[in-house]
Amino acid sequence: MTHKVIVYSTPSCPWCYRAKLFLKQHGIQFEDVDVSVDRERAMEMVEKSGQMGVPVIDVDGHIIIGFNEPKLRELLGITD
């Protein structure tokens, strides 16, 4: 199954890096949105999550605040 995954992040965020690395290691394609340079998408992130901090990860419309590996595994069906 193909999932629609958006990672709202900034280049200097270590948890954003870890979240994106986790997704890459599991072959999950995602859109990486740098909210430090894209104000419109930053506002979209805040509207979806109510949060100013990153990462915010949208998996098929389910919002995850921060790098929550167990929740990512659950939503993406990763069992290894």
C-alpha positions in Angstrom: 0.0 0.0 0.0 1.2 3.5 -0.8 1.0 6.0 1.9 0.8 9.8 1.6 3.5 11.0 4.0 4.5 14.7 4.5 7.3 15.6 6.9 7.2 19.2 8.0 10.8 20.0 9.2 13.7 22.3 9.3 17.3 21.7 8.3 18.7 22.2 11.8 16.2 19.8 13.6 17.9 16.6 14.8 14.5 14.8 15.4 13.4 15.8 11.8 16.6 14.2 10.5 15.9 11.0 12.5 12.3 10.8 11.3 13.4 11.2 7.7 16.2 8.7 8.1 13.7 6.2 9.6 11.4 6.6 6.6 14.2 6.3 4.1 15.5 3.1 5.8 12.1 1.5 5.5 11.6 2.6 1.8 8.8 5.0 2.6 8.5 7.8 0.1 7.6 11.2 1.6 7.3 14.9 0.8 9.9 16.9 2.8 8.6 20.4 3.6 11.1 22.9 4.9 9.0 25.2 7.0 11.9 27.5 7.7 11.7 28.8 4.1 8.1 28.0 3.1 5.8 30.2 5.2 2.6 29.0 3.5 3.4 25.4 4.2 4.4 26.4 7.8 0.9 27.8 8.3 -0.5 24.6 6.9 1.5 22.6 9.4 0.2 24.8 12.3 -3.4 24.5 11.0 -3.1 20.7 10.9 -1.3 20.2 14.2 -1.8 23.2 16.4 2.0 23.1 16.8 4.8 25.4 15.9 7.6 22.9 16.6 8.9 20.3 14.2 8.8 17.6 13.1 5.2 17.3 12.3 4.4 14.2 10.2 1.2 13.7 8.3 0.6 10.0 7.4 -2.6 9.7 5.3 -4.2 12.5 7.3 -3.0 11.2 10.7 -0.9 13.9 12.4 2.1 12.8 14.5 3.9 15.4 16.6 7.6 14.8 16.9 9.4 11.6 15.9 7.1 8.9 17.4 8.6 5.7 16.0 5.9 3.4 17.4 3.1 5.5 15.9 4.9 5.7 12.6 5.3 1.9 12.5 1.7 1.4 13.4 0.4 3.8 10.7 2.7 2.6 8.0 2.5 -1.1 8.8 6.2 -1.5 9.6 6.8 -4.7 11.6 10.6 -5.3 11.4 
